[in-house]
Amino acid sequence: MEKQNSVKLFESKRIRTHWEKEEERWYFSVIDVISVLTDSSNPRDYWFKMKIRVKLADGIELSTICRQFKLEAPDGKMRVTDCADTQQLLRIIQSIPSPKAEPFKQWLARVGYERIQEIENPELAQERMKLLYEQKGYPQDWIDKRLRGIAIRQNLTDEWKQRGISQERDFAILTAEISKATFGLTPSEYKELKRLDKKNQNLRDHMTDLELIFTMLGEEVTTEISQKEKPDTFVANKKVARRGGNVAGNARRETEKELGQSIISNQNYLDKTPGNEIDSIE
């Protein structure tokens, strides 16, 4: 499932974003943009003082051109954050003296243009993701499985939406049911096993080929059962998720019996450096 909130990178620095589907436009965290352009140790305070300065000089209330969305804060909690779309952000940038302003404007235009292209041709998003994985050093056969897994995941979340699932928390619970039945581990427990950051590192980017395969199997079977039985309550969807995961779990155990070893790995698939993670489009 494509996240409504995601993170974009500008010069390896993270900028939280919100995609407003009905308007078909990105909104960017103003605080994050200020942090990138000014290297301020306290961008929130910079933003507060900047609003006062602009109001006194030009009579413009910068807060009124912003919108507020809940974005994930560093502590993992969803907090209301001042956000601006491209046009609004360009106005704000005019009030920030920074040598990075012009390259940032170019980055901003590119992010918006790429999104328009991907709406018109969804395959472009997949091609960009493929290129990004290649740049990170992943082998081609792994990339093929990863991209197939993304498509299967998208089909599953679309099916869940058809069944009335809409909250992020509910998606997470159903996903945990499949994972627990497939591997005996929830995603959080799996991340702990692989020594991953629970907020900033994507579990599936660290899975081996077989781990990806059984993840796909559990989610594909769950989708097929759901399409056939059409569960109409959250509890019923949870049971279907567990059944789909059980199919993959049984197959995993049979595979381990044949191989004589567990396919559940504690390895990080790539030795990544901080800030080098791949943004997920799930």
Secondary structure, DSSP 8 states (H G I E B T S, - for coil): ---SEEEEEETTEEEEEEEETTTTEEEEEHHHHHHHHH--S-HHHHHHHHHHHHHHHH---GGGG-EEEEEE-TTS-EEEEEEE-HHHHHHHHTTS--TTHHHHHHHHHHHHHHHHHHHH-THHHHHHHHHHHHHHT--HHHHHHHHHHHHHHHHHHHHHHHTT---HHHHHHHHHHHHHHHHSS-HHHHHHHTT--TTTS-GGGG--HHHHHHHHHHHHHHHHHHHHH---SHHHHHHHHHHHHHHHHHHHHHHHHHHTS-------SS---TT-------
